[in-house]
Amino acid sequence: MIKIIVLLLMIGCVGGEDRLYSQEQVEEDIPLILKMNYPMEDGYYKIDYPNNRPHSYISVEYQTEGMRRIYWTSIDSFTIVHMGYPITEPIINYSTYSRDDGSGKQMIYLYQDFINDTLMIRGCISESNCKELKFIIY
């Protein structure tokens, strides 16, 4: 009886690995397009920072399959001091789901220190299926 249970466990584990591997392969083939509604020059979007504002937001739009989760991150960050403690966060974070038609939008935080700086955001469907977008704040 024990041999049968061990055999069933081994077969179940092997089958699970195959499903996991095939799911990873499928996620690598899912298209992901990132874009902004700003002019582009030399591969960088050009964004005019709104004058006289201490901070602002812009958005990145994306296209993929319907109801697909996109994970967001950036190497660029900002810091606020809350009750005496600094809190540093990326300019884009969390995750969003695309609409049924595959479209979606996520907000990006900006503040005046970013003027004349080049920033980058990254959207990922999986660890191996990511796209980056770069932009310059003027």
N, CA, C and O atoms as CSV, one atom per row, in Angstrom:
chain,resi,resn,atom,element,x,y,z
A,1,MET,N,N,0.814,-1.183,0.000
A,1,MET,CA,C,0.000,0.000,0.000
A,1,MET,C,C,0.872,1.266,0.000
A,1,MET,O,O,0.583,2.226,-0.715
A,2,ILE,N,N,1.925,1.257,0.798
A,2,ILE,CA,C,2.820,2.411,0.872
A,2,ILE,C,C,3.500,2.631,-0.474
A,2,ILE,O,O,3.675,3.773,-0.897
A,3,LYS,N,N,3.886,1.556,-1.149
A,3,LYS,CA,C,4.531,1.685,-2.461
A,3,LYS,C,C,3.589,2.349,-3.461
A,3,LYS,O,O,4.029,3.157,-4.280
A,4,ILE,N,N,2.326,2.027,-3.407
A,4,ILE,CA,C,1.343,2.610,-4.328
A,4,ILE,C,C,1.185,4.101,-4.045
A,4,ILE,O,O,1.123,4.900,-4.979
A,5,ILE,N,N,1.120,4.487,-2.771
A,5,ILE,CA,C,0.974,5.905,-2.413
A,5,ILE,C,C,2.200,6.693,-2.858
A,5,ILE,O,O,2.067,7.786,-3.408
A,6,VAL,N,N,3.404,6.142,-2.621
A,6,VAL,CA,C,4.642,6.817,-3.044
A,6,VAL,C,C,4.668,6.954,-4.560
A,6,VAL,O,O,5.053,8.002,-5.080
A,7,LEU,N,N,4.263,5.907,-5.272
A,7,LEU,CA,C,4.236,5.947,-6.731
A,7,LEU,C,C,3.267,7.016,-7.226
A,7,LEU,O,O,3.594,7.752,-8.157
A,8,LEU,N,N,2.093,7.117,-6.629
A,8,LEU,CA,C,1.124,8.141,-7.022
A,8,LEU,C,C,1.655,9.546,-6.740
A,8,LEU,O,O,1.455,10.455,-7.545
A,9,LEU,N,N,2.319,9.728,-5.619
A,9,LEU,CA,C,2.903,11.028,-5.304
A,9,LEU,C,C,3.976,11.415,-6.310
A,9,LEU,O,O,4.046,12.571,-6.730
A,10,MET,N,N,4.804,10.465,-6.698
A,10,MET,CA,C,5.870,10.746,-7.667
A,10,MET,C,C,5.283,11.102,-9.026
A,10,MET,O,O,5.761,12.029,-9.681
A,11,ILE,N,N,4.278,10.396,-9.447
A,11,ILE,CA,C,3.640,10.689,-10.739
A,11,ILE,C,C,2.966,12.048,-10.699
A,11,ILE,O,O,3.051,12.811,-11.661
A,12,GLY,N,N,2.298,12.357,-9.595
A,12,GLY,CA,C,1.636,13.654,-9.445
A,12,GLY,C,C,2.625,14.804,-9.469
A,12,GLY,O,O,2.344,15.845,-10.063
A,13,CYS,N,N,3.780,14.639,-8.835
A,13,CYS,CA,C,4.786,15.707,-8.815
A,13,CYS,C,C,5.384,15.931,-10.192
A,13,CYS,O,O,5.601,17.077,-10.585
A,14,VAL,N,N,5.651,14.884,-10.924
A,14,VAL,CA,C,6.226,15.036,-12.261
A,14,VAL,C,C,5.241,15.739,-13.172
A,14,VAL,O,O,5.630,16.630,-13.927
A,15,GLY,N,N,3.978,15.360,-13.119
A,15,GLY,CA,C,2.966,16.014,-13.944
A,15,GLY,C,C,2.815,17.482,-13.610
A,15,GLY,O,O,2.599,18.302,-14.503
A,16,GLY,N,N,2.926,17.829,-12.325
A,16,GLY,CA,C,2.825,19.218,-11.906
A,16,GLY,C,C,3.948,20.059,-12.479
A,16,GLY,O,O,3.717,21.200,-12.882
A,17,GLU,N,N,5.162,19.521,-12.525
A,17,GLU,CA,C,6.294,20.266,-13.087
A,17,GLU,C,C,6.080,20.548,-14.567
A,17,GLU,O,O,6.404,21.633,-15.050
A,18,ASP,N,N,5.531,19.567,-15.290
A,18,ASP,CA,C,5.280,19.772,-16.712
A,18,ASP,C,C,4.267,20.895,-16.930
A,18,ASP,O,O,4.437,21.717,-17.831
A,19,ARG,N,N,3.225,20.933,-16.118
A,19,ARG,CA,C,2.225,21.991,-16.256
A,19,ARG,C,C,2.830,23.348,-15.933
A,19,ARG,O,O,2.542,24.336,-16.609
A,20,LEU,N,N,3.664,23.400,-14.908
A,20,LEU,CA,C,4.300,24.649,-14.533
A,20,LEU,C,C,5.209,25.140,-15.656
A,20,LEU,O,O,5.198,26.323,-15.994
A,21,TYR,N,N,5.987,24.243,-16.226
A,21,TYR,CA,C,6.891,24.617,-17.309
A,21,TYR,C,C,6.094,25.096,-18.523
A,21,TYR,O,O,6.452,26.103,-19.133
A,22,SER,N,N,5.028,24.396,-18.880
A,22,SER,CA,C,4.255,24.802,-20.055
A,22,SER,C,C,3.573,26.145,-19.822
A,22,SER,O,O,3.444,26.928,-20.764
A,23,GLN,N,N,3.132,26.440,-18.598
A,23,GLN,CA,C,2.531,27.738,-18.295
A,23,GLN,C,C,3.560,28.848,-18.465
A,23,GLN,O,O,3.240,29.918,-18.984
A,24,GLU,N,N,4.804,28.601,-18.026
A,24,GLU,CA,C,5.877,29.586,-18.171
A,24,GLU,C,C,6.157,29.857,-19.651
A,24,GLU,O,O,6.366,31.006,-20.038
A,25,GLN,N,N,6.163,28.820,-20.472
A,25,GLN,CA,C,6.386,28.986,-21.912
A,25,GLN,C,C,5.275,29.824,-22.537
A,25,GLN,O,O,5.546,30.669,-23.390
A,26,VAL,N,N,4.044,29.602,-22.130
A,26,VAL,CA,C,2.902,30.345,-22.669
A,26,VAL,C,C,3.036,31.828,-22.324
A,26,VAL,O,O,2.783,32.681,-23.175
A,27,GLU,N,N,3.434,32.152,-21.080
A,27,GLU,CA,C,3.541,33.548,-20.668
A,27,GLU,C,C,4.639,34.290,-21.408
A,27,GLU,O,O,4.551,35.507,-21.571
A,28,GLU,N,N,5.680,33.584,-21.864
A,28,GLU,CA,C,6.745,34.233,-22.633
A,28,GLU,C,C,6.254,34.675,-24.008
A,28,GLU,O,O,6.798,35.617,-24.583
A,29,ASP,N,N,5.240,34.011,-24.537
A,29,ASP,CA,C,4.740,34.307,-25.879
A,29,ASP,C,C,3.631,35.356,-25.894
A,29,ASP,O,O,3.161,35.723,-26.971
A,30,ILE,N,N,3.204,35.842,-24.748
A,30,ILE,CA,C,2.119,36.824,-24.682
A,30,ILE,C,C,2.670,38.197,-25.072
A,30,ILE,O,O,3.669,38.638,-24.504
A,31,PRO,N,N,2.042,38.873,-26.024
A,31,PRO,CA,C,2.543,40.190,-26.437
A,31,PRO,C,C,2.300,41.250,-25.365
A,31,PRO,O,O,1.313,41.194,-24.631
A,32,LEU,N,N,3.212,42.211,-25.289
A,32,LEU,CA,C,3.070,43.349,-24.384
A,32,LEU,C,C,3.671,44.565,-25.069
A,32,LEU,O,O,4.854,44.573,-25.410
A,33,ILE,N,N,2.854,45.591,-25.267
A,33,ILE,CA,C,3.294,46.835,-25.900
A,33,ILE,C,C,3.053,47.974,-24.925
A,33,ILE,O,O,1.941,48.139,-24.423
A,34,LEU,N,N,4.099,48.771,-24.649
A,34,LEU,CA,C,3.987,49.944,-23.786
A,34,LEU,C,C,4.111,51.191,-24.644
A,34,LEU,O,O,4.921,51.229,-25.570
A,35,LYS,N,N,3.308,52.222,-24.345
A,35,LYS,CA,C,3.400,53.470,-25.101
A,35,LYS,C,C,2.885,54.625,-24.262
A,35,LYS,O,O,2.190,54.436,-23.263
A,36,MET,N,N,3.250,55.840,-24.700
A,36,MET,CA,C,2.780,57.067,-24.058
A,36,MET,C,C,2.239,57.992,-25.125
A,36,MET,O,O,2.621,57.894,-26.291
A,37,ASN,N,N,1.356,58.886,-24.734
A,37,ASN,CA,C,0.791,59.867,-25.664
A,37,ASN,C,C,1.604,61.154,-25.639
A,37,ASN,O,O,1.068,62.234,-25.387
A,38,TYR,N,N,2.878,61.034,-25.898
A,38,TYR,CA,C,3.801,62.163,-25.944
A,38,TYR,C,C,4.700,61.979,-27.158
A,38,TYR,O,O,4.834,60.863,-27.661
A,39,PRO,N,N,5.316,63.055,-27.634
A,39,PRO,CA,C,6.224,62.894,-28.775
A,39,PRO,C,C,7.443,62.057,-28.399
A,39,PRO,O,O,7.909,62.076,-27.260
A,40,MET,N,N,7.943,61.324,-29.390
A,40,MET,CA,C,9.110,60.477,-29.171
A,40,MET,C,C,10.254,60.958,-30.051
A,40,MET,O,O,10.052,61.323,-31.210
A,41,GLU,N,N,11.463,60.953,-29.484
A,41,GLU,CA,C,12.651,61.354,-30.226
A,41,GLU,C,C,13.821,60.495,-29.764
A,41,GLU,O,O,14.099,60.418,-28.567
A,42,ASP,N,N,14.505,59.852,-30.697
A,42,ASP,CA,C,15.666,58.999,-30.406
A,42,ASP,C,C,15.347,57.904,-29.391
A,42,ASP,O,O,16.200,57.565,-28.571
A,43,GLY,N,N,14.143,57.349,-29.428
A,43,GLY,CA,C,13.767,56.262,-28.539
A,43,GLY,C,C,13.292,56.693,-27.164
A,43,GLY,O,O,13.018,55.842,-26.317
A,44,TYR,N,N,13.186,57.998,-26.919
A,44,TYR,CA,C,12.738,58.523,-25.629
A,44,TYR,C,C,11.490,59.381,-25.834
A,44,TYR,O,O,11.429,60.202,-26.749
A,45,TYR,N,N,10.505,59.177,-24.975
A,45,TYR,CA,C,9.360,60.070,-24.979
A,45,TYR,C,C,9.782,61.383,-24.331
A,45,TYR,O,O,10.521,61.380,-23.346
A,46,LYS,N,N,9.321,62.497,-24.875
A,46,LYS,CA,C,9.648,63.833,-24.369
A,46,LYS,C,C,8.429,64.386,-23.640
A,46,LYS,O,O,7.362,64.540,-24.233
A,47,ILE,N,N,8.592,64.684,-22.353
A,47,ILE,CA,C,7.464,65.100,-21.524
A,47,ILE,C,C,7.749,66.464,-20.906
A,47,ILE,O,O,8.769,66.649,-20.242
A,48,ASP,N,N,6.853,67.409,-21.123
A,48,ASP,CA,C,6.955,68.734,-20.509
A,48,ASP,C,C,6.350,68.673,-19.112
A,48,ASP,O,O,5.176,68.343,-18.944
A,49,TYR,N,N,7.166,68.993,-18.119
A,49,TYR,CA,C,6.669,69.003,-16.745
A,49,TYR,C,C,5.759,70.215,-16.554
A,49,TYR,O,O,6.116,71.317,-16.970
A,50,PRO,N,N,4.590,70.034,-15.934
A,50,PRO,CA,C,3.684,71.178,-15.727
A,50,PRO,C,C,4.291,72.167,-14.730
A,50,PRO,O,O,4.530,71.823,-13.572
A,51,ASN,N,N,4.536,73.392,-15.185
A,51,ASN,CA,C,5.167,74.420,-14.351
A,51,ASN,C,C,4.334,74.733,-13.116
A,51,ASN,O,O,3.112,74.581,-13.106
A,52,ASN,N,N,5.029,75.173,-12.080
A,52,ASN,CA,C,4.420,75.614,-10.822
A,52,ASN,C,C,3.666,74.510,-10.081
A,52,ASN,O,O,2.795,74.805,-9.263
A,53,ARG,N,N,3.979,73.279,-10.347
A,53,ARG,CA,C,3.355,72.181,-9.609
A,53,ARG,C,C,4.442,71.416,-8.852
A,53,ARG,O,O,5.464,71.063,-9.440
A,54,PRO,N,N,4.244,71.158,-7.578
A,54,PRO,CA,C,5.271,70.429,-6.830
A,54,PRO,C,C,5.376,68.960,-7.252
A,54,PRO,O,O,6.439,68.349,-7.140
A,55,HIS,N,N,4.259,68.400,-7.740
A,55,HIS,CA,C,4.269,67.025,-8.242
A,55,HIS,C,C,3.137,66.861,-9.249
A,55,HIS,O,O,2.220,67.679,-9.324
A,56,SER,N,N,3.228,65.780,-10.021
A,56,SER,CA,C,2.244,65.542,-11.070
A,56,SER,C,C,2.236,64.052,-11.407
A,56,SER,O,O,3.027,63.279,-10.868
A,57,TYR,N,N,1.346,63.667,-12.290
A,57,TYR,CA,C,1.263,62.292,-12.768
A,57,TYR,C,C,1.171,62.283,-14.286
A,57,TYR,O,O,0.606,63.191,-14.896
A,58,ILE,N,N,1.730,61.249,-14.878
A,58,ILE,CA,C,1.531,60.950,-16.290
A,58,ILE,C,C,1.115,59.490,-16.360
A,58,ILE,O,O,1.121,58.801,-15.340
A,59,SER,N,N,0.758,59.011,-17.528
A,59,SER,CA,C,0.333,57.616,-17.622
A,59,SER,C,C,1.088,56.886,-18.723
A,59,SER,O,O,1.565,57.487,-19.685
A,60,VAL,N,N,1.180,55.590,-18.553
A,60,VAL,CA,C,1.675,54.698,-19.588
A,60,VAL,C,C,0.480,53.833,-19.994
A,60,VAL,O,O,-0.269,53.347,-19.146
A,61,GLU,N,N,0.320,53.655,-21.288
A,61,GLU,CA,C,-0.744,52.802,-21.803
A,61,GLU,C,C,-0.115,51.505,-22.300
A,61,GLU,O,O,1.041,51.486,-22.722
A,62,TYR,N,N,-0.878,50.438,-22.248
A,62,TYR,CA,C,-0.336,49.152,-22.693
A,62,TYR,C,C,-1.384,48.351,-23.436
A,62,TYR,O,O,-2.586,48.583,-23.311
A,63,GLN,N,N,-0.891,47.402,-24.212
A,63,GLN,CA,C,-1.748,46.503,-24.978
A,63,GLN,C,C,-1.190,45.090,-24.829
A,63,GLN,O,O,0.004,44.862,-25.023
A,64,THR,N,N,-2.055,44.154,-24.486
A,64,THR,CA,C,-1.689,42.753,-24.328
A,64,THR,C,C,-2.946,41.923,-24.543
A,64,THR,O,O,-3.866,42.370,-25.228
A,65,GLU,N,N,-3.003,40.745,-23.982
A,65,GLU,CA,C,-4.209,39.936,-24.048
A,65,GLU,C,C,-5.212,40.411,-23.010
A,65,GLU,O,O,-4.845,41.086,-22.048
A,66,GLY,N,N,-6.472,40.061,-23.201
A,66,GLY,CA,C,-7.517,40.456,-22.269
A,66,GLY,C,C,-7.351,39.838,-20.896
A,66,GLY,O,O,-6.945,38.683,-20.762
A,67,MET,N,N,-7.672,40.629,-19.869
A,67,MET,CA,C,-7.628,40.197,-18.471
A,67,MET,C,C,-6.267,39.606,-18.082
A,67,MET,O,O,-6.193,38.574,-17.414
A,68,ARG,N,N,-5.217,40.266,-18.502
A,68,ARG,CA,C,-3.846,39.831,-18.205
A,68,ARG,C,C,-3.254,40.751,-17.134
A,68,ARG,O,O,-3.404,41.970,-17.216
A,69,ARG,N,N,-2.589,40.183,-16.142
A,69,ARG,CA,C,-1.979,40.974,-15.069
A,69,ARG,C,C,-0.600,41.468,-15.506
A,69,ARG,O,O,0.223,40.701,-16.007
A,70,ILE,N,N,-0.367,42.778,-15.303
A,70,ILE,CA,C,0.918,43.406,-15.608
A,70,ILE,C,C,1.506,43.905,-14.292
A,70,ILE,O,O,0.854,44.637,-13.548
A,71,TYR,N,N,2.741,43.505,-14.015
A,71,TYR,CA,C,3.452,43.937,-12.806
A,71,TYR,C,C,4.331,45.120,-13.179
A,71,TYR,O,O,5.018,45.085,-14.200
A,72,TRP,N,N,4.316,46.178,-12.352
A,72,TRP,CA,C,5.034,47.404,-12.661
A,72,TRP,C,C,6.154,47.664,-11.668
A,72,TRP,O,O,6.025,47.387,-10.475
A,73,THR,N,N,7.270,48.209,-12.185
A,73,THR,CA,C,8.372,48.621,-11.330
A,73,THR,C,C,9.230,49.639,-12.067
A,73,THR,O,O,9.049,49.882,-13.260
A,74,SER,N,N,10.164,50.225,-11.333
A,74,SER,CA,C,11.098,51.185,-11.919
A,74,SER,C,C,12.344,51.251,-11.045
A,74,SER,O,O,12.276,51.046,-9.833
A,75,ILE,N,N,13.483,51.539,-11.672
A,75,ILE,CA,C,14.696,51.793,-10.897
A,75,ILE,C,C,14.690,53.213,-10.359
A,75,ILE,O,O,15.451,53.528,-9.443
A,76,ASP,N,N,13.839,54.084,-10.915
A,76,ASP,CA,C,13.722,55.468,-10.467
A,76,ASP,C,C,12.713,55.542,-9.318
A,76,ASP,O,O,11.686,54.863,-9.337
A,77,SER,N,N,13.017,56.367,-8.329
A,77,SER,CA,C,12.160,56.425,-7.150
A,77,SER,C,C,12.073,57.849,-6.612
A,77,SER,O,O,12.780,58.747,-7.069
A,78,PHE,N,N,11.205,58.033,-5.648
A,78,PHE,CA,C,11.063,59.305,-4.938
A,78,PHE,C,C,10.967,58.984,-3.450
A,78,PHE,O,O,10.609,57.870,-3.067
A,79,THR,N,N,11.290,59.968,-2.620
A,79,THR,CA,C,11.266,59.780,-1.172
A,79,THR,C,C,10.423,60.872,-0.530
A,79,THR,O,O,10.553,62.051,-0.858
A,80,ILE,N,N,9.561,60.462,0.384
A,80,ILE,CA,C,8.811,61.413,1.201
A,80,ILE,C,C,9.171,61.138,2.662
A,80,ILE,O,O,9.583,60.032,3.010
A,81,VAL,N,N,9.014,62.140,3.500
A,81,VAL,CA,C,9.246,61.960,4.931
A,81,VAL,C,C,7.888,62.001,5.613
A,81,VAL,O,O,7.184,63.010,5.564
A,82,HIS,N,N,7.531,60.897,6.248
A,82,HIS,CA,C,6.246,60.785,6.924
A,82,HIS,C,C,6.497,60.545,8.408
A,82,HIS,O,O,7.063,59.523,8.796
A,83,MET,N,N,6.071,61.494,9.225
A,83,MET,CA,C,6.243,61.420,10.673
A,83,MET,C,C,7.708,61.181,11.052
A,83,MET,O,O,8.016,60.432,11.979
A,84,GLY,N,N,8.594,61.837,10.309
A,84,GLY,CA,C,10.017,61.761,10.608
A,84,GLY,C,C,10.746,60.592,9.983
A,84,GLY,O,O,11.959,60.472,10.154
A,85,TYR,N,N,10.043,59.714,9.255
A,85,TYR,CA,C,10.665,58.552,8.634
A,85,TYR,C,C,10.623,58.669,7.114
A,85,TYR,O,O,9.559,58.904,6.541
A,86,PRO,N,N,11.770,58.507,6.458
A,86,PRO,CA,C,11.758,58.561,4.994
A,86,PRO,C,C,11.138,57.288,4.410
A,86,PRO,O,O,11.416,56.175,4.856
A,87,ILE,N,N,10.300,57.489,3.410
A,87,ILE,CA,C,9.671,56.374,2.687
A,87,ILE,C,C,10.033,56.541,1.222
A,87,ILE,O,O,9.701,57.555,0.609
A,88,THR,N,N,10.709,55.558,0.663
A,88,THR,CA,C,11.123,55.597,-0.745
A,88,THR,C,C,10.310,54.584,-1.537
A,88,THR,O,O,10.195,53.424,-1.141
A,89,GLU,N,N,9.752,55.022,-2.646
A,89,GLU,CA,C,8.910,54.187,-3.507
A,89,GLU,C,C,9.316,54.385,-4.964
A,89,GLU,O,O,9.790,55.462,-5.325
A,90,PRO,N,N,9.141,53.364,-5.810
A,90,PRO,CA,C,9.383,53.560,-7.248
A,90,PRO,C,C,8.327,54.491,-7.845
A,90,PRO,O,O,7.234,54.628,-7.296
A,91,ILE,N,N,8.658,55.131,-8.973
A,91,ILE,CA,C,7.718,56.073,-9.587
A,91,ILE,C,C,6.483,55.378,-10.147
A,91,ILE,O,O,5.460,56.022,-10.381
A,92,ILE,N,N,6.573,54.072,-10.360
A,92,ILE,CA,C,5.423,53.261,-10.787
A,92,ILE,C,C,5.525,51.953,-10.019
A,92,ILE,O,O,6.617,51.405,-9.868
A,93,ASN,N,N,4.408,51.455,-9.539
A,93,ASN,CA,C,4.474,50.186,-8.816
A,93,ASN,C,C,3.125,49.486,-8.816
A,93,ASN,O,O,2.177,49.930,-9.463
A,94,TYR,N,N,3.057,48.410,-8.097
A,94,TYR,CA,C,1.889,47.555,-7.994
A,94,TYR,C,C,1.642,46.799,-9.298
A,94,TYR,O,O,2.577,46.539,-10.056
A,95,SER,N,N,0.411,46.456,-9.550
A,95,SER,CA,C,0.075,45.740,-10.774
A,95,SER,C,C,-1.309,46.169,-11.232
A,95,SER,O,O,-2.100,46.705,-10.457
A,96,THR,N,N,-1.585,45.924,-12.503
A,96,THR,CA,C,-2.894,46.225,-13.075
A,96,THR,C,C,-3.327,45.048,-13.934
A,96,THR,O,O,-2.509,44.214,-14.322
A,97,TYR,N,N,-4.609,44.988,-14.226
A,97,TYR,CA,C,-5.140,43.996,-15.158
A,97,TYR,C,C,-5.619,44.717,-16.412
A,97,TYR,O,O,-6.204,45.798,-16.342
A,98,SER,N,N,-5.362,44.100,-17.553
A,98,SER,CA,C,-5.840,44.681,-18.799
A,98,SER,C,C,-7.347,44.479,-18.913
A,98,SER,O,O,-7.914,43.569,-18.308
A,99,ARG,N,N,-7.980,45.340,-19.698
A,99,ARG,CA,C,-9.411,45.214,-19.968
A,99,ARG,C,C,-9.652,43.979,-20.837
A,99,ARG,O,O,-8.709,43.292,-21.230
A,100,ASP,N,N,-10.904,43.711,-21.125
A,100,ASP,CA,C,-11.244,42.562,-21.966
A,100,ASP,C,C,-10.579,42.643,-23.339
A,100,ASP,O,O,-10.241,41.616,-23.927
A,101,ASP,N,N,-10.387,43.879,-23.861
A,101,ASP,CA,C,-9.770,44.037,-25.173
A,101,ASP,C,C,-8.232,44.063,-25.094
A,101,ASP,O,O,-7.571,44.222,-26.120
A,102,GLY,N,N,-7.663,43.911,-23.903
A,102,GLY,CA,C,-6.215,43.882,-23.738
A,102,GLY,C,C,-5.572,45.226,-23.457
A,102,GLY,O,O,-4.366,45.290,-23.218
A,103,SER,N,N,-6.348,46.301,-23.480
A,103,SER,CA,C,-5.780,47.628,-23.245
A,103,SER,C,C,-5.757,47.936,-21.750
A,103,SER,O,O,-6.468,47.315,-20.959
A,104,GLY,N,N,-4.925,48.911,-21.381
A,104,GLY,CA,C,-4.870,49.319,-19.989
A,104,GLY,C,C,-4.001,50.546,-19.809
A,104,GLY,O,O,-3.361,51.018,-20.749
A,105,LYS,N,N,-3.988,51.061,-18.577
A,105,LYS,CA,C,-3.239,52.276,-18.270
A,105,LYS,C,C,-2.780,52.198,-16.817
A,105,LYS,O,O,-3.488,51.674,-15.957
A,106,GLN,N,N,-1.584,52.727,-16.557
A,106,GLN,CA,C,-1.078,52.842,-15.193
A,106,GLN,C,C,-0.452,54.216,-15.022
A,106,GLN,O,O,0.131,54.757,-15.961
A,107,MET,N,N,-0.571,54.782,-13.823
A,107,MET,CA,C,-0.071,56.123,-13.549
A,107,MET,C,C,1.386,56.087,-13.068
A,107,MET,O,O,1.835,55.122,-12.448
A,108,ILE,N,N,2.113,57.182,-13.381
A,108,ILE,CA,C,3.522,57.345,-13.019
A,108,ILE,C,C,3.642,58.657,-12.244
A,108,ILE,O,O,3.140,59.691,-12.684
A,109,TYR,N,N,4.298,58.613,-11.107
A,109,TYR,CA,C,4.466,59.797,-10.267
A,109,TYR,C,C,5.676,60.613,-10.713
A,109,TYR,O,O,6.737,60.058,-10.998
A,110,LEU,N,N,5.509,61.938,-10.771
A,110,LEU,CA,C,6.605,62.854,-11.105
A,110,LEU,C,C,6.666,63.974,-10.077
A,110,LEU,O,O,5.646,64.366,-9.510
A,111,TYR,N,N,7.873,64.485,-9.842
A,111,TYR,CA,C,8.001,65.711,-9.067
A,111,TYR,C,C,9.140,66.540,-9.639
A,111,TYR,O,O,9.900,66.069,-10.485
A,112,GLN,N,N,9.252,67.784,-9.170
A,112,GLN,CA,C,10.124,68.768,-9.822
A,112,GLN,C,C,11.585,68.335,-9.928
A,112,GLN,O,O,12.266,68.734,-10.873
A,113,ASP,N,N,12.078,67.546,-9.006
A,113,ASP,CA,C,13.478,67.096,-9.077
A,113,ASP,C,C,13.756,66.247,-10.319
A,113,ASP,O,O,14.919,66.055,-10.674
A,114,PHE,N,N,12.725,65.737,-10.982
A,114,PHE,CA,C,12.907,64.924,-12.184
A,114,PHE,C,C,13.122,65.752,-13.450
A,114,PHE,O,O,13.445,65.193,-14.498
A,115,ILE,N,N,12.949,67.063,-13.375
A,115,ILE,CA,C,13.128,67.895,-14.565
A,115,ILE,C,C,14.559,67.753,-15.074
A,115,ILE,O,O,15.512,67.825,-14.299
A,116,ASN,N,N,14.701,67.550,-16.386
A,116,ASN,CA,C,15.971,67.299,-17.077
A,116,ASN,C,C,16.584,65.949,-16.721
A,116,ASN,O,O,17.801,65.778,-16.790
A,117,ASP,N,N,15.755,65.006,-16.346
A,117,ASP,CA,C,16.225,63.667,-16.005
A,117,ASP,C,C,15.586,62.651,-16.952
A,117,ASP,O,O,14.491,62.875,-17.468
A,118,THR,N,N,16.278,61.536,-17.175
A,118,THR,CA,C,15.753,60.434,-17.968
A,118,THR,C,C,15.271,59.355,-17.008
A,118,THR,O,O,16.017,58.916,-16.133
A,119,LEU,N,N,14.026,58.931,-17.173
A,119,LEU,CA,C,13.416,57.943,-16.289
A,119,LEU,C,C,13.030,56.703,-17.077
A,119,LEU,O,O,12.877,56.751,-18.298
A,120,MET,N,N,12.874,55.582,-16.360
A,120,MET,CA,C,12.522,54.322,-17.003
A,120,MET,C,C,11.477,53.608,-16.150
A,120,MET,O,O,11.545,53.625,-14.921
A,121,ILE,N,N,10.512,52.980,-16.819
A,121,ILE,CA,C,9.558,52.114,-16.140
A,121,ILE,C,C,9.586,50.754,-16.824
A,121,ILE,O,O,9.990,50.637,-17.981
A,122,ARG,N,N,9.154,49.733,-16.099
A,122,ARG,CA,C,9.135,48.367,-16.645
A,122,ARG,C,C,7.796,47.722,-16.313
A,122,ARG,O,O,7.317,47.796,-15.182
A,123,GLY,N,N,7.196,47.084,-17.330
A,123,GLY,CA,C,5.988,46.295,-17.149
A,123,GLY,C,C,6.293,44.850,-17.463
A,123,GLY,O,O,6.961,44.573,-18.459
A,124,CYS,N,N,5.825,43.911,-16.644
A,124,CYS,CA,C,6.128,42.488,-16.824
A,124,CYS,C,C,4.874,41.635,-16.736
A,124,CYS,O,O,4.008,41.863,-15.892
A,125,ILE,N,N,4.790,40.661,-17.611
A,125,ILE,CA,C,3.756,39.635,-17.531
A,125,ILE,C,C,4.304,38.459,-16.729
A,125,ILE,O,O,3.577,37.839,-15.953
A,126,SER,N,N,5.578,38.157,-16.915
A,126,SER,CA,C,6.294,37.134,-16.154
A,126,SER,C,C,7.739,37.609,-16.007
A,126,SER,O,O,8.102,38.657,-16.543
A,127,GLU,N,N,8.557,36.857,-15.293
A,127,GLU,CA,C,9.948,37.261,-15.099
A,127,GLU,C,C,10.702,37.372,-16.419
A,127,GLU,O,O,11.620,38.184,-16.546
A,128,SER,N,N,10.325,36.573,-17.386
A,128,SER,CA,C,11.044,36.566,-18.664
A,128,SER,C,C,10.317,37.335,-19.772
A,128,SER,O,O,10.790,37.369,-20.907
A,129,ASN,N,N,9.181,37.946,-19.458
A,129,ASN,CA,C,8.418,38.689,-20.457
A,129,ASN,C,C,8.158,40.105,-19.941
A,129,ASN,O,O,7.087,40.402,-19.413
A,130,CYS,N,N,9.168,40.976,-20.105
A,130,CYS,CA,C,9.103,42.357,-19.631
A,130,CYS,C,C,9.396,43.321,-20.770
A,130,CYS,O,O,10.119,42.993,-21.711
A,131,LYS,N,N,8.826,44.505,-20.669
A,131,LYS,CA,C,9.109,45.596,-21.607
A,131,LYS,C,C,9.465,46.829,-20.795
A,131,LYS,O,O,8.935,47.053,-19.707
A,132,GLU,N,N,10.385,47.634,-21.352
A,132,GLU,CA,C,10.789,48.882,-20.707
A,132,GLU,C,C,10.432,50.055,-21.585
A,132,GLU,O,O,10.344,49.938,-22.807
A,133,LEU,N,N,10.226,51.192,-20.943
A,133,LEU,CA,C,9.916,52.422,-21.648
A,133,LEU,C,C,10.710,53.541,-20.966
A,133,LEU,O,O,10.727,53.643,-19.739
A,134,LYS,N,N,11.377,54.389,-21.788
A,134,LYS,CA,C,12.185,55.473,-21.235
A,134,LYS,C,C,11.628,56.817,-21.682
A,134,LYS,O,O,11.109,56.954,-22.790
A,135,PHE,N,N,11.745,57.816,-20.789
A,135,PHE,CA,C,11.241,59.140,-21.118
A,135,PHE,C,C,12.077,60.197,-20.413
A,135,PHE,O,O,12.704,59.940,-19.386
A,136,ILE,N,N,12.069,61.396,-20.995
A,136,ILE,CA,C,12.833,62.533,-20.472
A,136,ILE,C,C,11.855,63.628,-20.066
A,136,ILE,O,O,10.938,63.974,-20.812
A,137,ILE,N,N,12.070,64.165,-18.869
A,137,ILE,CA,C,11.218,65.224,-18.332
A,137,ILE,C,C,11.882,66.570,-18.608
A,137,ILE,O,O,13.050,66.764,-18.272
A,138,TYR,N,N,11.149,67.498,-19.216
A,138,TYR,CA,C,11.670,68.853,-19.508
A,138,TYR,C,C,10.925,69.887,-18.716
A,138,TYR,O,O,11.217,71.078,-18.827
